[in-house]
Amino acid sequence: MGLNPDVSEEAIKRTFFNRSGASQAQTVVPGLAAPDGLACDWLGKKLYWTDSDTNRIEVAELDGSLRKVLFWQELDQPRAIALDPERGTLSYIIHWNANSRLLERVALKPPANLPGRSHLSWACLQVMNMNGSGRRVLVEDKLPHIFGFSLLGDFIYWTDWQRRSIERVHKRTAEREFIIDQLPDLMGLKATQVHRASGESGGTGWAWFCGASPTGPGPSW
């Protein structure tokens, strides 16, 4: 299940697979095998998603038109995806394999100038500069089962299936904090500043997360 807020349209975009029963939701992009990660480019008005069955990253307009496969090579079960539209639409993706779960940076549109202080993080929660220098560990202990992943300001947020928690860590100080725990089947997580994402200054940070329930899709907060 993928989850992503589109603050400019005051909407939450989400994906489901293996869902039974009638639905009032509008189908935007049909024929997906196992859509997992979902991200909305609120500036370019596009949707990006990962498919862990076909091992692809795709993009389309918000109405589902002009669908295109962006990446399909050297991907192993791509999961979470995050965008940074204000910095040349850089994409951060988590993909799993037999030995590791890692996050890497992919330039959807190669930027003319990549800021030297920009950072890259992955699911073992290490951080480094985008040129590969300055690598360091943010969280020392192993993380059992990261699923959702989001960046907001100086913090990295994630959901953990095994610990049933939402946690965050400061990118510079490595100070770690449990936001909430004892929540089963946590899936997607997106954090955003409402006013900033809609083109205004200031504002408060908010986090959306989504869970599952026996009777169908779980609640979103």
SERO-4910 file (N, C-alpha, C, O; in steps of 0.05 Angstrom, whole numbers):
BEGIN
 pado doro    nc1    nc2    nc3   cac1   cac2   cac3    cc1    cc2    cc3    oc1    oc2    oc3
  Met    A     17    -24      0      0      0      0     18     25      0     36     27     17
  Gly    A     13     43    -18     27     68    -19      9     91     -9    -15     90    -12
  Leu    A     21    112      2      7    134     13     22    159      9     46    160     13
  Asn    A      9    181     -1     23    206     -5      3    229     -5    -18    228    -18
  Pro    A      9    251     10     -8    274     10     -2    293    -13     21    297    -20
  Asp    A    -23    304    -25    -20    325    -45    -32    350    -33    -56    355    -36
  Val    A    -15    366    -20    -25    388     -5    -38    409    -23    -57    423    -15
  Ser    A    -28    412    -47    -38    432    -66    -67    427    -73    -82    446    -79
  Glu    A    -76    402    -72   -103    395    -78   -118    385    -54   -141    376    -56
  Glu    A   -106    388    -30   -118    379     -5   -129    350     -8   -152    345     -1
  Ala    A   -112    333    -17   -120    305    -22    -97    286    -14    -74    294    -12
  Ile    A   -105    261     -8    -85    240     -2    -87    220    -24   -108    208    -29
  Lys    A    -65    215    -38    -63    195    -59    -55    169    -46    -37    168    -29
  Arg    A    -68    147    -53    -61    121    -42    -65     99    -61    -82    101    -80
  Thr    A    -51     77    -58    -54     53    -75    -60     29    -58    -53     27    -35
  Phe    A    -75     10    -71    -81    -16    -58    -76    -38    -78    -77    -34   -102
  Phe    A    -71    -62    -68    -70    -85    -85    -82   -108    -70    -82   -109    -45
  Asn    A    -92   -128    -85   -106   -151    -73   -130   -142    -57   -136   -153    -35
  Arg    A   -144   -122    -66   -167   -111    -52   -192   -122    -64   -196   -122    -88
  Ser    A   -210   -132    -46   -235   -144    -56   -258   -125    -49   -256   -107    -32
  Gly    A   -281   -129    -63   -304   -113    -57   -305    -88    -74   -286    -79    -86
  Ala    A   -329    -75    -74   -333    -51    -90   -320    -27    -77   -316    -27    -53
  Ser    A   -313     -8    -93   -299     16    -82   -310     40    -96   -316     40   -120
  Gln    A   -313     62    -81   -321     87    -92   -298    104   -102   -301    125   -114
  Ala    A   -273     94    -97   -250    109   -105   -246    108   -136   -253     88   -148
  Gln    A   -237    130   -147   -232    131   -175   -205    117   -182   -185    122   -169
  Thr    A   -205    100   -202   -181     87   -212   -166    107   -230   -176    115   -251
  Val    A   -142    114   -222   -126    132   -238   -107    117   -256   -105    124   -280
  Val    A    -93     97   -246    -74     81   -261    -81     52   -258    -76     41   -237
  Pro    A    -93     39   -278   -101     11   -275    -78     -8   -282    -57      1   -293
  Gly    A    -82    -33   -276    -64    -54   -286    -37    -56   -271    -18    -65   -283
  Leu    A    -36    -48   -246    -11    -50   -231    -10    -77   -217    -30    -87   -207
  Ala    A     14    -88   -215     17   -115   -203     18   -112   -172      2   -124   -158
  Ala    A     38    -98   -162     41    -95   -133     51    -67   -126     75    -64   -119
  Pro    A     34    -46   -130     43    -19   -124     49    -16    -94     33    -22    -77
  Asp    A     73     -6    -88     81     -4    -60     86     25    -52     71     35    -35
  Gly    A    106     38    -63    112     65    -56     97     84    -75     93     78    -99
  Leu    A     90    108    -65     75    128    -80     85    155    -72     87    161    -48
  Ala    A     90    172    -91     99    199    -85     87    219   -105     83    213   -129
  Cys    A     79    242    -95     66    263   -111     85    287   -114     94    298    -94
  Asp    A     90    294   -139    105    319   -145     85    341   -147     72    345   -167
  Trp    A     83    357   -125     62    377   -124     69    401   -142     52    417   -148
  Leu    A     94    404   -150    102    425   -168     98    417   -197     87    433   -213
  Gly    A    107    394   -204    104    384   -232     78    370   -237     72    363   -260
  Lys    A     61    367   -216     34    354   -219     37    326   -231     24    320   -251
  Lys    A     54    309   -219     58    282   -229     58    263   -205     64    270   -183
  Leu    A     51    238   -211     52    216   -192     75    197   -199     78    190   -223
  Tyr    A     90    189   -179    111    169   -182    104    146   -164     94    149   -142
  Trp    A    110    121   -174    105     98   -157    124     76   -163    136     75   -184
  Thr    A    127     58   -143    143     34   -147    125     10   -149    103     10   -138
  Asp    A    133    -10   -163    119    -36   -166    139    -58   -159    157    -64   -174
  Ser    A    134    -71   -136    154    -91   -126    151   -117   -140    169   -135   -137
  Asp    A    130   -121   -157    128   -146   -172    142   -143   -199    156   -162   -207
  Thr    A    138   -121   -213    151   -117   -239    178   -104   -236    193   -102   -256
  Asn    A    186    -96   -212    212    -83   -207    215    -58   -224    235    -55   -238
  Arg    A    195    -41   -223    195    -17   -239    189      8   -222    176      6   -201
  Ile    A    198     31   -231    189     57   -221    177     71   -245    189     74   -266
  Glu    A    152     80   -241    137     92   -263    127    120   -255    128    128   -232
  Val    A    118    135   -275    108    162   -271     85    167   -289     83    155   -311
  Ala    A     66    184   -280     43    192   -297     34    219   -287     41    228   -266
  Glu    A     17    232   -304      3    256   -295    -16    248   -273    -22    225   -269
  Leu    A    -26    268   -258    -44    263   -235    -70    249   -244    -82    236   -228
  Asp    A    -77    252   -269   -102    239   -279    -95    211   -291   -113    198   -301
  Gly    A    -70    202   -289    -63    176   -300    -53    176   -328    -45    155   -338
  Ser    A    -55    199   -342    -46    200   -370    -16    202   -372     -2    207   -352
  Leu    A     -5    197   -396     23    199   -402     40    182   -384     61    190   -374
  Arg    A     31    158   -379     45    139   -362     71    130   -375     72    125   -399
  Lys    A     92    128   -359    119    121   -370    135    105   -349    134    112   -326
  Val    A    149     85   -359    168     70   -341    194     86   -340    206     91   -361
  Leu    A    203     93   -316    228    108   -313    252     90   -309    272     93   -322
  Phe    A    249     71   -291    271     53   -284    261     25   -282    240     19   -271
  Trp    A    277      6   -293    269    -22   -291    293    -41   -289    290    -65   -287
  Gln    A    317    -29   -289    342    -45   -287    355    -42   -260    354    -20   -248
  Glu    A    367    -63   -250    382    -63   -224    364    -54   -201    373    -40   -183
  Leu    A    339    -62   -202    320    -57   -180    311    -84   -169    304   -102   -185
  Asp    A    310    -87   -143    301   -112   -131    280   -105   -110    286    -96    -88
  Gln    A    255   -109   -117    232   -103   -100    233    -74    -90    235    -70    -66
  Pro    A    231    -54   -108    230    -26    -99    206    -21    -81    184    -30    -88
  Arg    A    210     -8    -59    189     -3    -40    182     26    -37    169     38    -54
  Ala    A    192     39    -16    185     67    -11    199     85    -30    221     79    -40
  Ile    A    186    108    -36    198    128    -53    191    156    -42    169    160    -32
  Ala    A    210    174    -44    206    202    -34    218    221    -55    238    215    -67
  Leu    A    204    243    -58    213    263    -78    222    289    -64    213    295    -42
  Asp    A    239    304    -77    247    330    -69    244    349    -93    264    356   -105
  Pro    A    220    356   -100    215    371   -125    230    398   -126    238    407   -147
  Glu    A    234    410   -102    247    437   -102    277    435   -108    290    456   -113
  Arg    A    288    411   -109    317    407   -115    320    390   -140    337    372   -140
  Gly    A    305    396   -160    309    382   -186    296    354   -186    306    337   -200
  Thr    A    275    350   -171    260    325   -170    278    301   -165    278    282   -181
  Leu    A    294    303   -144    310    280   -136    293    259   -123    274    266   -108
  Ser    A    298    234   -128    282    213   -117    299    195    -99    322    189   -105
  Tyr    A    287    188    -76    300    170    -58    283    145    -57    259    146    -52
  Ile    A    295    121    -61    280     97    -61    292     76    -43    317     74    -41
  Ile    A    275     60    -30    284     37    -15    278     12    -32    256      9    -41
  His    A    299     -5    -36    293    -30    -49    307    -52    -33    329    -48    -22
  Trp    A    294    -76    -33    303    -98    -16    316   -119    -34    310   -121    -57
  Asn    A    334   -134    -22    344   -158    -34    351   -178    -12    344   -173     11
  Ala    A    363   -200    -19    367   -221      1    386   -212     23    385   -224     45
  Asn    A    403   -193     18    424   -186     38    419   -160     52    430   -156     74
  Ser    A    404   -142     40    401   -116     53    376   -102     44    364   -109     24
  Arg    A    369    -81     59    348    -63     52    361    -35     51    369    -25     72
  Leu    A    362    -24     28    377      1     26    362     22     11    343     16     -5
  Leu    A    370     47     15    358     69      1    379     83    -15    402     88     -5
  Glu    A    373     89    -40    392    102    -57    379    126    -71    355    127    -74
  Arg    A    396    144    -80    386    168    -94    386    163   -124    405    152   -135
  Val    A    364    171   -137    363    170   -166    354    198   -176    334    209   -165
  Ala    A    367    209   -195    360    235   -206    340    231   -228    347    221   -250
  Leu    A    315    237   -223    294    234   -243    299    254   -266    293    248   -289
  Lys    A    309    277   -259    317    296   -279    344    307   -270    344    322   -250
  Pro    A    366    301   -283    392    308   -273    394    337   -266    390    354   -284
  Pro    A    401    345   -241    402    373   -234    427    386   -245    448    373   -248
  Ala    A    425    412   -251    448    426   -262    468    431   -240    492    432   -245
  Asn    A    458    434   -215    477    439   -193    467    424   -169    445    430   -159
  Leu    A    482    405   -158    474    389   -136    486    401   -110    511    402   -108
  Pro    A    470    410    -91    481    423    -67    500    404    -52    493    381    -48
  Gly    A    524    414    -44    543    397    -30    534    388     -3    544    368      7
  Arg    A    515    402      9    506    394     36    482    375     35    472    367     56
  Ser    A    473    368     11    450    350      9    460    322     19    483    315     16
  His    A    441    307     30    448    281     42    431    259     30    409    263     20
  Leu    A    442    235     33    429    211     24    428    192     48    448    188     62
  Ser    A    404    179     52    401    161     75    389    135     65    376    135     44
  Trp    A    393    113     80    380     88     72    371     73     97    376     82    119
  Ala    A    358     49     93    342     37    114    359     27    138    347     22    159
  Cys    A    385     23    135    400     17    159    407     42    174    421     42    194
  Leu    A    396     65    165    399     91    177    428    100    180    437    105    202
  Gln    A    441    100    158    466    114    155    461    139    138    441    140    124
  Val    A    480    157    138    476    181    122    503    189    110    524    184    122
  Met    A    503    201     87    527    210     74    520    232     55    497    236     48
  Asn    A    541    247     46    537    267     25    531    253     -1    538    230     -5
  Met    A    519    268    -20    512    255    -45    536    248    -62    533    233    -82
  Asn    A    559    258    -56    583    250    -71    597    226    -58    618    218    -67
  Gly    A    584    215    -37    595    191    -24    612    197      0    621    178     14
  Ser    A    618    222      6    636    228     29    619    232     54    595    234     53
  Gly    A    633    233     77    620    239    102    601    218    112    582    224    126
  Arg    A    605    193    105    587    171    113    588    166    143    610    165    155
  Arg    A    565    164    156    564    159    185    538    144    192    519    145    176
  Val    A    538    132    215    515    117    224    498    135    242    508    148    260
  Leu    A    472    135    236    453    150    253    442    134    275    440    143    298
  Val    A    434    109    269    422     91    289    440     66    291    443     52    271
  Glu    A    451     61    314    470     39    317    457     11    315    468     -6    302
  Asp    A    434      8    329    423    -19    329    408    -25    303    400     -7    289
  Lys    A    405    -51    298    392    -60    273    362    -54    275    350    -57    296
  Leu    A    351    -46    253    322    -40    252    308    -64    240    314    -72    218
  Pro    A    289    -76    255    277   -101    247    263   -101    220    269   -118    203
  His    A    245    -82    215    229    -83    191    218    -56    184    195    -50    188
  Ile    A    236    -39    172    227    -13    163    208    -17    139    214    -33    121
  Phe    A    187     -1    138    169     -2    114    165     26    103    176     32     82
  Gly    A    150     42    117    146     70    107    170     87    115    184     82    134
  Phe    A    174    108     99    198    125    102    192    152     92    180    156     71
  Ser    A    200    173    107    195    200     98    216    219    110    227    214    132
  Leu    A    221    241     96    239    261    106    224    288    109    208    295     92
  Leu    A    230    302    131    218    328    135    238    345    151    244    338    174
  Gly    A    248    366    139    267    383    153    292    368    161    305    356    145
  Asp    A    299    369    187    322    355    197    317    327    207    334    315    219
  Phe    A    293    317    203    285    291    214    279    270    192    268    277    171
  Ile    A    286    245    198    278    223    181    258    207    198    263    199    220
  Tyr    A    234    202    186    213    187    199    210    159    186    215    156    162
  Trp    A    202    139    201    197    113    190    178     97    206    174    102    230
  Thr    A    165     77    193    148     58    207    163     32    209    179     25    191
  Asp    A    157     17    230    170     -9    234    149    -30    240    135    -28    260
  Trp    A    147    -50    223    126    -71    226    131    -87    252    112    -93    266
  Gln    A    156    -95    258    161   -112    280    157    -98    307    146   -109    326
  Arg    A    167    -74    308    164    -58    333    137    -44    335    130    -33    356
  Arg    A    122    -44    313     96    -32    312     97     -3    321     81      7    337
  Ser    A    116     11    309    122     38    319    126     58    295    131     50    273
  Ile    A    124     83    302    134    105    285    156    119    300    153    127    323
  Glu    A    179    122    287    202    134    300    214    155    282    207    158    258
  Arg    A    231    171    294    246    191    278    274    194    289    279    188    313
  Val    A    292    205    273    319    210    281    328    236    269    322    242    246
  His    A    343    252    284    353    277    274    377    271    256    395    256    263
  Lys    A    377    283    232    398    276    212    426    285    221    446    274    212
  Arg    A    428    305    238    454    315    245    463    306    273    486    298    277
  Thr    A    445    306    292    452    299    320    449    269    325    459    259    345
  Ala    A    434    255    308    428    226    312    411    221    336    409    198    345
  Glu    A    398    242    347    380    238    369    354    224    359    341    233    340
  Arg    A    348    202    372    326    185    363    302    187    381    305    190    406
  Glu    A    278    185    370    254    189    386    232    171    376    227    168    352
  Phe    A    218    157    395    194    142    388    170    162    387    165    176    407
  Ile    A    156    163    365    133    180    363    108    166    374     93    178    390
  Ile    A    104    141    367     81    125    377     88     96    372    102     89    354
  Asp    A     76     79    389     81     50    386     55     35    391     34     47    395
  Gln    A     57      8    389     34     -9    393     12     -4    372    -12     -5    378
  Leu    A     20      0    348      2      3    325      8    -19    305     29    -18    293
  Pro    A    -11    -38    301     -5    -61    283     -6    -53    254    -21    -35    246
  Asp    A     10    -68    238      9    -66    209     12    -38    198     -2    -30    180
  Leu    A     32    -24    208     37      3    197     49      1    170     67    -17    165
  Met    A     41     18    151     50     16    124     62     43    115     84     49    123
  Gly    A     47     58     98     59     82     87     61    104    108     46    106    127
  Leu    A     80    122    103     85    145    120     95    168    103    114    165     88
  Lys    A     82    191    106     92    215     92     90    239    111     69    242    124
  Ala    A    111    254    113    111    278    130    114    302    111    129    302     92
  Thr    A    100    324    118    101    348    101     94    372    117     81    371    137
  Gln    A    104    395    108     96    421    119     74    432    101     78    438     78
  Val    A     50    435    112     27    441     96     30    467     81     26    468     57
  His    A     37    488     95     38    514     82     61    516     62     59    528     40
  Arg    A     84    504     69    107    505     51    102    489     25    109    498      4
  Ala    A     89    466     28     84    450      4     64    463    -15     65    458    -39
  Ser    A     47    480     -4     28    493    -21     38    520    -31     23    535    -44
  Gly    A     63    526    -26     75    551    -37     76    574    -17     84    596    -25
  Glu    A     68    569      8     69    590     28     92    586     47    103    564     49
  Ser    A    100    606     61    122    604     80    112    596    107     88    599    113
  Gly    A    130    585    124    122    578    151    106    553    151    108    536    133
  Gly    A     90    550    172     72    527    174     81    506    193    103    508    205
  Thr    A     64    486    197     68    465    217     72    439    203     60    433    182
  Gly    A     90    422    214     95    396    202     73    376    210     65    376    233
  Trp    A     64    360    191     44    340    196     54    314    184     69    313    165
  Ala    A     44    292    196     52    265    186     27    249    180      8    249    197
  Trp    A     25    236    157      4    217    150     15    189    152     37    184    142
  Phe    A      0    171    165      9    143    163    -16    126    160    -38    134    167
  Cys    A    -12    102    150    -34     85    142    -29     57    152     -7     47    151
  Gly    A    -51     44    162    -49     17    172    -69     -1    159    -86      9    143
  Ala    A    -68    -27    165    -87    -46    154   -105    -56    176    -98    -56    200
  Ser    A   -129    -66    168   -147    -78    187   -160   -103    174   -160   -105    149
  Pro    A   -171   -122    190   -183   -147    179   -206   -142    160   -211   -159    143
  Thr    A   -220   -119    163   -244   -114    147   -238    -98    122   -256    -92    107
  Gly    A   -213    -90    118   -207    -74     94   -185    -55    100   -171    -57    120
  Pro    A   -181    -35     83   -160    -15     87   -163     -1    114   -185      6    122
  Gly    A   -141      2    127   -142     14    153   -144     44    152   -146     56    130
  Pro    A   -145     57    176   -149     86    177   -124    101    169   -102     90    171
  Ser    A   -128    125    160   -105    143    155   -107    166    174   -129    176    180
  Trp    A    -84    176    184    -84    198    202    -65    220    192    -63    241    205
***
